[in-house]
Amino acid sequence: QVQLVESGGGLVQPGGSLRLACAASGSIFGINAMGWYRQAPGKQRELVASIISGGSTNYADSVKGRFTISRDNAKNTVNLQMNSLKPEDTAVYYCNFYSLVRRRDYWGQGTQVTASS
């Protein structure tokens, strides 16, 4: 099992910045991917950004150039730096851990991000 604990999030004015952090613990081994998804009211959960243990990253087109994902493999943590936030970024953000060995996902509890004046 893998447990994920998220921190960060909150309310920020449009154009502002927030940083999300997620720490993974438990049975972590092999190649894996960590990332962030988000779900706005009435919408499906969507990928925001992901990073595999080797360092390759993937971003949703809507956040490219504004968000940066990073990870510390030694600490099993992943961060998401969100700049130039827009009202459409408002959603619950979920930390995700995908084990390529087990071929399964693990999810954090979610943290609210609101960009509003």
Buried (B, 14 or more C-beta within 10 A) or exposed (E): EBEBEBEBBEEBEBEBEBEBBBBBEEEBEEEBBBBBBBBBEEEEBEBBBBBBBEEEBEBBEEBEEBBBBBBEBEEBBBBBBBBBBEEEBBBBBBBBBBBEEBEEEBBBEBBEBBBEE
